[in-house]
Amino acid sequence: MSTDRELIRKGSAVYAQVLLEATLASGTTFEVAGQLEQVYAVIRGNIDLRAAIHDYHIPAETRIAIINEVFEGFDTSLLITLGVMVKRNELGLIGKVTVDFAEMAEEALDAVFIDVTTVVALDDALRDSIKAKYSAEFGRDVLIREHIDSAIMGGIVLNSHGVSIDASVASQLDRARKVLSQT
C-alpha cells in the first residue's frame, strides 16, 4: 500500500517528467527550469495569489486564467502543466515539481544549473571563469542563470542545489556589524 508521501512523490515526478519531455522537444528546458522557480517563489510569496488559486470554490477555468495572467509570457508548456495541476487541485505540489524538474533537467542536459547574482551584468571573462571552475568541480557543463540585484551592493552570490556562496559586500558588512556589536 502506498503512503501519502509516495503518492506525492509519484505525482510530482509525473508532472516534472511530462514538462521535461515537452521542453526537451522545444529546446526550452533550461529557461523553463528558471521560470518554474519563479512561479514557485511568486506563489509561495503572495498570500492573495495563493489563496485565489487554491480556492476550490472558484471555478478551475478562472483559477487557470489567473495563473495565465500572472505568468504571461512564460513558456506555454509550463502554463499548460500549471493549468492541469489547477484542474486536478494539485497545485500544492508545485514545490516538489520544481525540485524534481530541476533534477531531471540537469540530468537530461548533463549540466549543473547555477544562479549567479551580481550588481551589474557579468562580463564574458567572469562568466567563462565561473563556468570553467564549476564545470571542473562537478564534471559537467555549467549553465548560468544571471540575476542583477543592487541590494548585494557588490561582489557575487552563487547558488546551486541549495548551497550558497555569498561573497557580496552586503554580507561582508553584515558580518562586520555583528563582530562590532559583540565587542
FENDA-V305337 format. One line per field, one symbol per residue. psi: psi as a letter, one per 30 degrees, with the letter a starting at -180 (. if undefined). burial: + if it has 24 or more other C-alpha atoms within 12 Angstrom, else -. A space follows every 10 residues. Layout:
# FENDA-V305337
psi=???
burial=???
This chain:
# FENDA-V305337
psi=kkleeeeeee eeeeeeeeee eeeeefggee eeeeeeeeee eeeefjeeee eefgjffkke eeeeeeeeee hkflkeeeee eeeeeeeghg fffeeeeeee eeeeeeeefh lkkkkkklel kkleeeeeee eeefeeefgl lkkkjkkkjf ffflakkkkk hgkkjjhlee eeeeeeeeee ff.
burial=---------- ++++++++++ ++++---+++ +++++++-++ --+------+ -+++-----+ --++-+++-- +--++-+++- +++++++-++ ++++++++++ ++++++--+- ++++++++-- -+----+--+ +--+------ ++++++---- -+--++++++ -----+-+-- ---------- ---
